[in-house]
Amino acid sequence: MKKVYYLKTCSTCVRILKELDLPSDFELQDIKTNPITETQLEALKALSGSYEALFSKRAKLYKEKGLKDQNLTEKDYKHYLLEHYTFLSRPVIVINDAIFIGNAKKTTASTKLALNES
């Protein structure tokens, strides 16, 4: 599977996708207009190892809901990821069995390497 979960209204996501210059066999899913399903989230969790790894602690709602002051469980992370798209750390890029989460320079560099190898 070659897929990207992103927000087309997020300038960082758009910049990274442009920088990666993905091949045409990639499926792009704008998580605002086409929300992530529970099945998709479970598949991402299987690749990443946890729901927490997919969760953005920089999301505005994270602070607004006071979640940083709570001791969240994996079940909580899953709930919030399904509840609102902003909780997903973006972009999430899946290349076969590899997953790349977030917008760190290091992550983008790793994604480029994986693209060159695939």
N, C-alpha and C positions, 0 to 999 in steps of 0.2 A: 504494500500500500504506500502511496505517495500522496500525502495530504497536508494542507496547512489550515490551521484554525487561526483566524485573525479578525481584526476589525478594519473594515475599509475606511472608516472615519478616523483611524488612529494614524497620525503622521509617522510615528516610529515604525509601525507594522508596514506601511506603504514603502518607507525608505528601505527597510530590510529586504522586503520582497524584490524591490528594484535592484538592490545590491546583489542579491543572490541570483537574479536572472534565471528563475526556475524553468525547467523544461516543460513543454506543453502537456506532458502526461501527469502533471500534478493537479490534484483536485483542490480548489480553494473554497473554504467555507467561512463566510462572514457570519460570525456568531451572534451578531445583533439581529440580522434579518432571518437567519437560519440557526436557531439556538442549538447548542450541543445537547444530544440525547443522553439518557442514562447509559445506554449500550455503548455509545461512543466514549463517554467518560470512563466507563469501566475498562475499555480497551486501552485508553491512555494511561489509566492507573496501572494496568498490567505492565506497560512499557516503562513507566516512570518509577514504579515501586510504591507510590503513595499518592493520595489525593492532595496532601500538603505540598508535595513537589510541584503540583499544577496550580496551586493557589497563590494569588498575588496579594501580598501583605502591603502593597503600595496603593491598592484600590481605595478610592475616596470613601466608598461605603464601609470598608474595613474600619476606618477611623470613626465614621459617623455612627455606626452601630455599636461602637465600643468593643469590637471583637478583640482588639489588641490586649485588652485587660482580662480576657477570658482564656481559660485553658481549653482550647478546641481539640476535639477528637477527630479521627479520620471520618467518622460518621457526620460530624459537623461540617468538615471541609467539603465532603461530597454534597451535603444539603445546600450549602451556600454556592458551590460551583453550579449546581443545577438551578438554583433560585435566580441568579443574576449573572449575566455574561461578564460583567466587569471583574468578577473574582478570578477569572482564568488569566494566568500569567501569559502574556501574548508576545509574539506569536508562538504557537505550538506547531512544530514541523515534524512530521513523521515520514521517515524514509525507510521503507521495509520494516525492520525490527528495531530501528534506532529512533529515539525521540530527542528533540531539541526544544527546550522550553525557555521562553523569555527573550529579552533583547540585549543581553550583555554582549559586549564585543567578542568575548571568548566563545560564547555560544554560537554567534554568527560565524566566527572563524571555523569552529568545529563542523557546522552545517555545510560550509563551503567545501571542506575536505571530504565530507561524506558524499556530497553531490558529485565531486570529481571522481570518486571511487565507484559510484553506482552506474 
